[in-house]
Amino acid sequence: MSMTLLVVLALSVVIGLSLGVLGGGGSILTVPILVYVAGFEAKEAIAASLFVVGVTSAVSVISHARGGRVMWRTGLIFGAAGMAGAFVGGLLGGHIPGQILLIAFAIMMVATSVAMLRGRTKKNDGGAAPVKRELPLGRVLLDGAIVGLVTGLVGAGGGFLVVPALALLGGLPMSVAVGTSLVVIAMKSFAGLAGYLTTVQLDWGITLGVTAAAIVGSLIGAKLAGRIPETALRKAFGWFVLAMGTFVLIQQAPAGLQWPIAAGIAALTAASAGICWFFVNSCPLRNRGRHSTDVPSPV
């Protein structure tokens, strides 16, 4: 077994951890790992990621269901609508240049991370916690079809679009959105894979190895999901997606633009941190620092 394959399998455990804990991030990790570590072509990596994430999500959802963190009606209807969109997206994706797909993949990741970091714009019932309830049929069908199309097209958009849709738009608690999203991801991933297999051939040896390692990680992650505070989970998810999206975007940029893009992103991040620190009363950066300095010293 080569060192490269060992590295790929080790990183694949992290894919499963991401799915188990966050209900997403599988394709966000799988596609870069297969492209930049395993040496897959972009379209082959996208198709393989759909298989890996679909199987891993199906296994991981079992633990979430036992913990009462799955809304089955919402998940199945969302997934059914998403399957139609994902199959169409998979058919279209096989005819689009790989670099364009990866750039779209990265831009979508960055946009979604911003939504997750901002959180809900309106609080439920005057600030009450999100309620565990089934979502309206029309909203579920519309969101499912749109997210499914995106998932099938670029091999991503499973968890990192479904979780925000369920948590931010639907008002589900983050832990329930995570568990429910796994049902949706599994259904849409297999539909998208069917579309891609009409034009793409997979290396099934590596694909199955990555899948097995990811399943191990997902079983571990599912046990941790219900024990992490909702706000911390959402913030971690947002920063994780932002970092990975930035990496892929820089990698796919023309050689002469990679450093300017990296510098621009770093400057924007620094400026945002500065604005938060000096002008936002509830800035977590300033509050964290204040908390540590306000603690009275022991006598």
JOTAQUI-V318128 format. One line per field, one symbol per residue. psi: psi as a letter, one per 20 degrees, with the letter a starting at -180 (. if undefined). burial: 1 if it has 16 or more other C-alpha atoms within 10 Angstrom, else 0. Layout:
psi: ???
burial: ???
This chain:
psi: pqhghggghghhhhghggghgijaighhggghghgigikqqghhggghhhgghgggghghhghhghjkkpnggggggghghhgghhgghhgghijpqhhhghghggghggghhgghhhaphpqplkjrqqpoqqqqgggggggggghgggghgjjajegihgghghgggijqqghhhgghhhggggghghghghghiiiqpqnhghghghgghhgghhhghhhigiipqgghgggggghgggghggghgghiqqgiigghgghgggggggggggggghiohjphghhghhhhiipqqq.
burial: 00000001101111111111111111111111111001010111111111111111111111111000111001111111111111111111110001001111110111011001101000000000010100100001101111111111111111111111111101111111111111111111111111111000000001100111111111111110110000001111111111011101111100000000000000000000000110000000000000000000000
